[in-house]
Amino acid sequence: MTRGFVKMLTLSAAAFAMTLTGGLAEAAGFPEKPITMYIGFRPGGAVDTTGRIIADRISKILGQPVVAVTKAGGGGTVMATQLMNAPADGYTIGMGASAAYTLTPQLNKNIKYKIDDFTHLATLTYPSDAIVVKADSP
């Protein structure tokens, strides 16, 4: 990983931590216990790697552990469903691709949540998806 990328993630983590504490400023002492961060994709991928770096940085900023827990499956819908069913106490957050919240509920009627069931806290990265071909291909 480049230093620039890590620096960008650190700044994102700081902004994200301020979002967490700013919205709960009236809750004196927040956070008083570890925060669980569900990650909606398997270990080793972009979302998992970014989520674990962010969790580490937020832990240092907030002074409480942010525990990354893999909840992979369904393009992030397994994690989103778990998050929807978690207590609404600010101690369980989710890291995933936005399509799990925005697109999937519109395309799959079996999904039991809607975009309005979540509050967007921060955009951390923008994907750079690409279609490529071998360089010497015609």
VENLINVEN-V238085 format. One record per backbone hydrogen bond with DSSP energy under -0.5 kcal/mol. CO is the residue of the C=O (numbers start at 1). NH is the residue of the N-H. E is the energy in kcal/mol with one decimal. If there is no record, write none. Layout:
BEGIN
CO,NH,E / CO,NH,E
END
This chain:
BEGIN
2,6,-2.1 / 3,7,-2.7 / 4,8,-2.4 / 5,9,-2.3 / 6,10,-2.4 / 7,11,-2.5 / 8,12,-2.4 / 9,13,-2.6 / 10,14,-2.3 / 11,15,-2.3 / 12,16,-2.7 / 13,17,-2.9 / 14,18,-2.2 / 15,19,-1.8 / 16,20,-2.3 / 17,21,-2.7 / 18,22,-2.8 / 19,23,-1.9 / 20,24,-0.6 / 22,25,-1.2 / 24,27,-1.8 / 26,28,-1.4 / 27,30,-1.9 / 35,37,-0.5 / 35,67,-2.9 / 36,38,-0.6 / 36,93,-2.9 / 37,69,-2.6 / 38,40,-0.5 / 38,95,-3.0 / 39,71,-3.3 / 40,73,-0.8 / 42,45,-1.3 / 45,49,-2.8 / 46,50,-2.5 / 47,51,-2.7 / 48,52,-2.5 / 49,53,-2.0 / 50,54,-2.7 / 51,55,-2.7 / 52,56,-1.9 / 53,57,-2.3 / 54,58,-3.0 / 55,59,-2.3 / 56,60,-1.7 / 57,61,-2.1 / 58,62,-3.1 / 59,63,-1.9 / 59,64,-0.7 / 65,35,-2.6 / 65,67,-0.6 / 66,68,-0.6 / 67,37,-2.9 / 69,39,-2.6 / 71,79,-0.6 / 73,76,-1.1 / 73,78,-1.9 / 74,77,-1.1 / 76,80,-2.2 / 77,81,-2.4 / 78,82,-2.2 / 79,83,-2.8 / 80,84,-2.5 / 81,85,-1.5 / 83,86,-1.3 / 87,89,-1.8 / 91,36,-3.2 / 93,38,-2.9 / 95,40,-2.6 / 97,100,-1.6 / 98,101,-1.6 / 98,102,-2.4 / 99,103,-0.9 / 99,104,-2.7 / 103,106,-1.1 / 103,107,-1.4 / 104,108,-2.3 / 107,109,-0.6 / 108,111,-1.7 / 114,117,-2.1 / 115,118,-1.6 / 118,120,-0.5 / 119,121,-0.5 / 122,124,-0.6 / 130,132,-0.5 / 134,137,-2.2
END
